[in-house]
Amino acid sequence: MGTKRFGIVNHDVVTDPNLSLQAKGVYAVISTFCNTNRTCYPSIATIADLCDVSTRTVDRKLKELKDKGYLHRNGKIIKLL
């Protein structure tokens, strides 16, 4: 068996009533890819596959998370805030 992955999800994300459940799920999946600086670069397709949604849905949820201030995206690099 390989190394087990886990992610740390910000309590504010989990408890935000104005954040969709899908956005919370996308955040949780992204957190499993992050390093100790909370930075990662999973592809949109990888996130979509793991969440069982379309790449368009992932794009919308990333925008939702960005608009709420939970992440910053610079090209392919995602930084969880």
HELIX and SHEET records of a PDB file:
HELIX    1   1 HIS A   11  THR A   15  1                                   5    
HELIX    2   2 LEU A   21  SER A   31  1                                  11    
HELIX    3   3 ILE A   44  CYS A   51  1                                   8    
HELIX    4   4 THR A   55  ASP A   67  1                                  13    
SHEET    1   A 3 THR A  39  CYS A  40  0                                        
SHEET    2   A 3 ILE A  77  LEU A  80 -1                                        
SHEET    3   A 3 LEU A  71  ASN A  74 -1                                        
END                                                                             
